[in-house]
C-alpha cells in the first residue's frame, strides 16, 4: 500500500516536526526552582543580594527567549533597592520588548502555533505591561521628575483603554489562517475582562497633578478612581480608602504626607491539563496556564509617628486580582492556539492509526501503528503550558495620608500578620513641605 501524497504532506512532515520539538523540549526541561535563592533574599528585604544572585545565575535562569522576564525581574528588584535610574532603564527595555513581541504576534503564521508556546519568545502579561508604568512613575518621582512621572501614568491609562480590544485582531488572524490551511477553526470566545481602569494609576495621577498645581486634572483622576471601583467590582471587592476625600482639601499653611505600601508577591502559573477522547483510544491534550497565588503574611499596615499620631494604610489595588482579571482575555487566545495545536496532533495520530488498519501488508501496518503511537506519546509530552511569568511585582498596594504642619517627622511603618504579630517595621524621617508631594514608599514582599 502507498500513502497518498496529501497524506504524506499532512502527516509525515508535521509528525517529524512534532517529534523533534517534543524531544528537544523534554530534554530541555529543568527541575527545581532556579529562583529559590533570589526569593529568599527578597523575602528578607535584601534586594541588593537578590540582584547579585540574579546576575550570577542569569544564564541558568533566563534563556535568550526570556529577555523580558530578565528586564522585569531585575527592574523591580532595582526599584526596591532604590536604584531608580537602573530600574527605569530595565523596565523601559522590558516595555519596548513587550511592544515588539506583540507586534510580531499579530502577523504570526499559523505554523508557529503548532509549536509549544514555551519554545517562543516570552511576550509578557498584560498586568506586567501596565504596572511597568506605575513603577517607572515612582522611579521618576523619587528622582524629582514629576512631569515624567505623569507621562508614565498617561501611558498606563492608554494601555488600559486598548486592553479590551487588544487580542481581537490576533484571534481573527489565527482563525482565518487555520481555515485557509484546512485546520480546525475553534470559535472566537467573547472578551472576558472588564478591567479598563486602575485605581492605583488614578491615585498616583491625582497626587502628581496636585504636586504641579493642576487641581482640575487631579480632581478628574480622583473621580475616575471612584468610577474604577464601581466598574470592576470583581477586582475592587472592598471599600474605597477613607483618606481619599482629604487629598484635595489641604488647608492653607498645612502639608500632606502620603504613604504607599506594597505587600506580597504577584501570582505565578501552574498547568491545567484537559484531555478530550478521540476514536481508537486516542485523545487530544490541551494544556493551559492557570494563575495561582503566592500567599502573603501581611494582613495590616500601620503608620506610627514618634509623637503618637498613627493611621492605617487601606487597600487601594489588589494587583493580584488585576493580574488574574487581565489574564482572562489572553488565556482565550492561548486556548484557541492549544485547540488547533492539539487537534492537529490528535488527528495525525488517528489518521496514521486508520492507515495502519487499511495497510496491505503487516510490516507497513506495524510501521504506521508505531508512528501513530509515537505521535500520541509526543503529543502528550510536548503539549505543555507556558508557565513563564515575572516574579517580583507586588500583590497589593495600600495607601494612606495625613495632613500636618510643615516640618520634619519621624515615623515607623509596621506590617502585621493575620494573628496580629508584627512581620516587619521600617523607620522613616521625612521633611514634609507645603505645596509639594510628600510621598513615602514602603515595601514588604513577605
N, C-alpha and C positions, 0 to 999 in steps of 0.2 A: 504493500500500500504506500502511496506517496501523498504527503501532505500538500494541500493546495497552497499556491503562492501567497494568497492573502493570509492563510493561517500561519504560514512561516513568518510573514512580516508582523502580524498582530501578536503572535505568541512568543516566538523564539527570541527576537531582539529585546522586547520588554522583559522576558524571562531572564536573559543574560544580564541586563541592567539591574533587575531586582536582585539577582543572585549576588553580583559584585557589590552592590550598595549595601545589601544586608550583611554580607560577610565583613566588609570594611567597617560597617557601623558596629557590629558585635565585637570585633577585635579592638575597637577604639573606646569602648565603654570603660569609664573609670569607676572605681569603687571608693567608698568612704566620702567624707565631707572635706573637700580641699579648703573650705572657708573656716574650718573649726578654730584655728589659732587666731585668725582675724576676729571672728565672732567673740572669742573670749576676751580679747583686748578691748573691743568695742563695749562689751557688757561692763567692763571695769572703768569705762570712760577714758581709756588710754588710747586716744585716736592716733597719736603720733606713732605709737608702736604698731597699731593696726595698719597704717600706711606703709611702714617699713616692712612688715611681713608681706603685705600685698605686693610690693615691688620685688621682694626677694623671691616669692613664689609665682610671679606673674606668668611665666611660661607654662607652669603646671596647671594654672587655674584658667587662663584665658587663651583660646585659640585665636587665629587671625580673624575668624568669623565672629568673634566675641568682643570686638573693639568697643562697641557701645557699652557693654557691661563694664569693661575696664574704666572707661571715662566716667560713667555714673558712679560706680563704687568708689573709686579714688576721689572723684569730685565731691561726693558727700562727706567722706572722711576728712578731706581737706577743709571743708566748711566747718565741721565740728571742731577741728583742730585750730580754727581761727586763721587759717592760711587762705584768706579770702581771694587774693589775686589768683593763686593756683586753682582754687575751686572754680572760679569764674571761667578760667581758660579751659579746664577739663569739661565742665558742664556745657560750655558752648560748643566744644568739639563733639560732645555726645549729641547735642541738639542738631548740629549740622549733619552728622552721620545718620540720625533718625530720619531727617528730611530726605536725604539722598536714598536711603533704603526704601522709603515709602514711594518715592518717585519711580524707582525700579519696579516695585511690586505692581504698579498699575499696568505696565506693559508686559509683564512676565508671560512667557509662553506656557501652554498647558503642560508640556513635557516636564517643566520644572516642578509641577505639583505632584508628579509621580515619585519624586524623591522624598525621603524622610525629611521633615522640617528641620531636624537637628543638623542636617548637612548644609543648610543655608545660612546666610548671614543673619545674625540676630538683629531685628529691626526695631526693638523697643516696644514697651507697652504704652498705652495712651496716658495712663496716670503718671508714668515716668516722664513723658514728654511735657505734660503740663506743669508738674511740680519742679522741673528743672528751672522754670522761670521764677517760681517762688523763692527758691534758694539763691538764684542769681540776684534777685531783687534784694534779698537780705545781705548778700555779699556787697552789693553796691551801697546799701545803707551803712554798713559797718565801715566802708571806705569813704563815707561822707559824700556820696553821689546820688542824691535823692532823685534827680531828673532821670538818671539812668535806671534807677530802681522802678520808676513809673513806666518806663519803656518796657521793662520785663513784665510788669503786671498787665499792660495792654496787650503784649504778645500772648500771654496766657489766656486772656479773655477771648482773643481772636481764635485761638486753637479750640477753645470750648465751643464757640459758635459753629465751628467747622466739624466738630466731632459727630454730630447726628447724621451727617451725610458722607462721612469720610470714606466708608468702605463700599458705598453703593456702586461706584464705577468698577472697582476690583471684582465684586461679586458678579456684576453683569458681564464683564470681560471673560471671567472664568467660565460662566455658563455658555457663552457664545462659542468660545474656543472648544469646549467639551463637545458641544453639538456639532461643530464643523468637523471634528475628528472622529465622530461616531461614538463618543463615550457617553456614559450615563450622565444625565443632567439633573442634579438634585434641585429641589425647589429653593427659591430665594427666601430665607427666613426674614421676618419683619425685624426692623431695628428694635433692639431690646432696651437700650439705655435711654433714660430720660434726664440724665445729668447734663446740664448745659451751662451751669454757673457755679462758681466756687466761692463759698463764704470766706475762705481764707484769703483768696485773691482780692475780694471786695474789701475785707478788713484792712489789708495792707494798703490797698489803693486809697481808702479813706484816710489812713494815717499819713501816707506820703503826700496826698493832696493838701491835707491840713497843714503839714510841715512847710509847704511852699506858699501857703496863704490862699489856696484855691478852695474856698469853702463850698462853692456851688457843686463842684465835682466831688468833693468829699461827702457832701450830703447825698448826692446821687449814688455813690458807691455804698454808703450806709443803708440807703433804702433798698438797693439791689441785693445787699447781703440778706435782708429780711425776706425778700422775694425768693432768694435761693433756697431758704429753709422751707418755704411753702411749696415750691415746685418740685422738690426732691425729698419727700418725706421718708423714703426708704434709706436715704443717706443721712439726713438730719433728723434722726428719731429721738431728739432731745431738745430741751428749751434753748432759746437764744441766751447768750451770755448776758447777765444783768448789767455789766459795765458799759454796754454799747450806747445806751442813751446818754451817757455822760461825756462821750468822746468829743462832741462838737459844741459843748456848752461850758467851756472853760472860762471862769470868771476873770475879769481884768486883774492883773497883778499876780495871778496864780499860774502854775505849770502843771503839766500832766506827765505822769510816769506810766508807761505801758510795759507789760511783761508778757512775752510769748514763750510758752513752754512746750517742748516736743517730748514725746514718750513712745516707748515700744519700738518695734521694728516692723517694716512692711511685710505683707504676706509673701509666701513662696508658692511653688506649684507641686502638686502631685499628679500622678496619672490615673485616669479613669478609663478602663477598657470596656468596650461593648462588643459582643460577638453575635453576629446575625447568621443563623443557619442557612446553608445552601443545599441543593440536592447532592446525593452521593457522599454524604458525611463531610462535606466541605463547609466552610463558613467564611464570613467576612469579619475581620477585626478592625475596629475603629478605636484609636487611642486619642483621648482628649486631655489637655491640661486643665486642672482644676485648682483654683487658688485656695490655699489653706492658711489659717492664722498662725502666727508665732505668738503664743501667749505672753502678755506683758504683766509684770508685777505691779505696775503703777495703777493706783485707784484714785488718788487725790494729790493735788499740788497746792501748796500754801506758801504765801509770801509773808515773812515776818520781819518787821523793822526793829532796829535796836531800841527805838523809843516806845515799842509796844504796839504800834499800828500793825494791822495784818489784814489780808484779804486772800480769798481762794481764787485760783485760776479756774475758769469754766471751759468746758469742751466747746470748741468752735468748729473744728472739722475732723471728722473721723476719716482720716486719709486712707485707712484700710478699706473702709466701706466704699470710698470713691474708686479705689483700685478694682474692687470686685464689680462695681456697677459699670465702669467703663470697659471692663474686660468682656462683659456680656456681648457687646457689639462685635468685638474681634473674634470671639470664640465661635460666632456664627460662620465667619469666613473659614476658620480652622476646620469646622465641621464639614463645610462644603468640600474643601480640599481632601479631607480624610475620607469622605464617602467616595469621591471619584477615585482616589488612590487605592483604597481598599477594594472597590468594585473591580477595577482593572486587574488587580492581583487575584481576586477570587474567581472572576470569570476565566482568567487564563488557566488557573488550576482546574476548573470544571471542564473547560474545553479540552485540555490535554487528557483528562480522565475519560471524556466521551470518545476522543480519538483513539485512545487505547482500547476501548471496548469494540471499536469498529475495525481495528487493525487486522490485516490478513494473516500475519504470522506472529508467533509467540514472542520472538525477540523484539520486534517493533512494539508490540503491546506492552512488554515489560519496560522498555525504554521510556515510552510515553507515560506509563504509570509512575515510574520513578521521577520523571520530570514533573508530573502533576503533584506528587507528594512533596518533592523538593520546593516547588513553588509555594505550596501551602506552608511548609516549615519556615521558609524565609519571609513569607508574608507576615507570619506570626512574630518572627524575630526582629524584622526591620521596622514594623509598624509600631513605633513608639512616640509618645507625645514629647514635644519640645518643652522641657521644664526650665529653660533658662529664664532668669529674671534677676534684676538688680537686688541687692540685699540690704542696703543701708539707708533707704528713705525711712523716716519715722512712720509710726502707725497712727498717731493722733497729735493734734495741735490744740493747745489750751491758751486762753488769753485772759487778761485782766488789767485793770488800771486803777489809778488813784490820783486825785487832784491834791497838789501840795504847794506850799510856799517854795519859791525858787531857793535852791541851796544844795548842799551835799548830803547824801543819805547813805547809810549802810543797812543792808537787809540780807536775809538768808532765804533762799527758796528750798523748801522741803518737799520731797517726793515720798508719799506714803503708800503702803500696800493695802489690800482689802481688809486685813486684820488690824489696821491702824499703826502697824510698825513702820518706822522710818527706813526708807530704802536708800536715799541719797540726799545730800544737802549741798548747796552751792552758795558761797558768800559773794556779795557784790557791793561795791561802793560806786555810786554814780552821782554826778553833778547834774541836777535837774534844772533846766533853763526854761525861762518863759519864751513863748512863741517859737519853740523848737520841738522836734520829735525826740523824745527821750525814751528809746525803745531798748529793752534788755532782753536778750535771748538766752534761754537755758535749755539744756538737753540731758535727758536720761533715757537711754535706749534699753533699759532692762525690761 
